[in-house]
Amino acid sequence: MTDQIADAPQIIRMRHELRRRNLRVAASERLSPHMIRLTLQGADMHDFNSGAPDDHMKLILNAESDSPQMRDYTPRRFSTSELVVDVVDHPGGPAADWARAAAVGDAITIGGPRGSQRIEGAIDQWLLIGDETALPAIGRWIEEMPAATRVTSIVGVPDAADEQSLDTAADWTAHWLHRPLDQATDPAPYLAALGGMTLPPRTFVWIAAEAMVARAIRTHLLDKGHDKQWIKASGYWVAGQADASDKGIED
Ligand SMILES: Cc1cc2nc3c(=O)[nH]c(=O)nc-3n(C[C@H](O)[C@H](O)[C@H](O)COP(=O)(O)OP(=O)(O)OC[C@H]3O[C@@H](n4cnc5c(N)ncnc54)[C@H](O)[C@@H]3O)c2cc1C
């Protein structure tokens, strides 16, 4: 476990101009049983910027109506004309409903990302832990890592068909945990996976999952002696609450 190390990694914050972009659905694909991949396109993408894999932007649903709804999603991949978003197909929720029904040509507005947080420092290896909502960030991160970067992922998904293969130059070890979507609020599989694992010093741990799960994983690692400056944890959704998250879990 990491003892107190003086030169802990730094979170470097970048701001981006916050504006709305009007895009259209160019493709909709069932990436896996519980993941819908949407490719969005539009001229508004020309100056889109996302500086870190765990960035988020808002999908703005019914943007022109009196009651638009916004939900956080990860820019999984982007270019000056295109944005790829991976949406978990979970029951109940306007964003998941929208993604299920999205058809080529449909309009969608996005907002942000407002900023990016890059984690920089003398990190020997990474441990990325999360559920299916974190998989877009984890996938992007692992794909963007420089050659030979050591990274381990622990990702909870409903079953083997929801696992993803990633094209990466990194030295990647994947652990997939299988549990039904309606058990995504149970931290036990993650804690069991971590139980048999030794974290060498200078391992940076990134966690994103349902808020109680993310908090339980962080507490488990702190109890094992991992330095909190080497952990970043977020609740990407909150069980039983719409439009809720807990970004930046602390003590
Ligand atoms: C920084 C950040 C990045 C994110 N990136 C992504 C991403 O790339 N892809 C992605 O799919 N999600 C991502 N999420 C999570 C996503 O924002 C939430 O799951 C969101 O609540 C979905 O909106 P909704 O309209 O479908 O459901 P809501 O209206 O928000 O919620 C309706 C009900 O569904 C429940 N619920 C919400 N999400 C889930 C879920 N995944 N499984 C089971 N029940 C759920 C809620 O607890 C609530 O009871 C991210 C969240 C954050 C904070």
The ligand as a Gaussian input file, in Angstrom:
#p B3LYP/6-31G(d) Opt

LIG

0 1
 C      -18.900000      12.633000     -14.721000
 C      -19.966000      11.642000     -15.157000
 C      -19.821000      10.949000     -16.352000
 C      -20.794000       9.998000     -16.747000
 N      -20.620000       9.333000     -17.929000
 C      -21.568000       8.424000     -18.305000
 C      -21.438000       7.727000     -19.555000
 O      -20.527000       7.992000     -20.367000
 N      -22.375000       6.790000     -19.860000
 C      -23.435000       6.520000     -19.014000
 O      -24.265000       5.670000     -19.344000
 N      -23.573000       7.172000     -17.836000
 C      -22.679000       8.112000     -17.477000
 N      -22.849000       8.791000     -16.305000
 C      -23.980000       8.434000     -15.442000
 C      -25.278000       9.091000     -15.888000
 O      -25.139000      10.506000     -15.848000
 C      -26.413000       8.644000     -14.934000
 O      -26.580000       7.250000     -15.001000
 C      -27.720000       9.347000     -15.192000
 O      -28.475000       9.304000     -14.007000
 C      -28.522000       8.744000     -16.331000
 O      -29.641000       9.570000     -16.578000
 P      -31.096000       8.969000     -16.846000
 O      -31.915000      10.106000     -17.358000
 O      -30.981000       7.756000     -17.704000
 O      -31.587000       8.511000     -15.416000
 P      -32.070000       9.463000     -14.187000
 O      -33.321000      10.196000     -14.565000
 O      -30.913000      10.321000     -13.769000
 O      -32.376000       8.403000     -13.080000
 C      -33.596000       7.630000     -13.073000
 C      -33.439000       6.444000     -12.148000
 O      -32.479000       5.552000     -12.711000
 C      -31.428000       5.288000     -11.784000
 N      -30.178000       5.149000     -12.529000
 C      -29.423000       6.125000     -13.078000
 N      -28.368000       5.610000     -13.721000
 C      -28.440000       4.265000     -13.544000
 C      -27.628000       3.185000     -13.974000
 N      -26.521000       3.363000     -14.706000
 N      -27.999000       1.931000     -13.634000
 C      -29.130000       1.706000     -12.918000
 N      -29.938000       2.692000     -12.473000
 C      -29.594000       3.967000     -12.810000
 C      -31.444000       6.466000     -10.817000
 O      -30.921000       6.107000      -9.566000
 C      -32.910000       6.814000     -10.762000
 O      -33.574000       6.016000      -9.829000
 C      -21.906000       9.755000     -15.904000
 C      -22.064000      10.490000     -14.724000
 C      -21.094000      11.412000     -14.345000
 C      -21.288000      12.190000     -13.059000

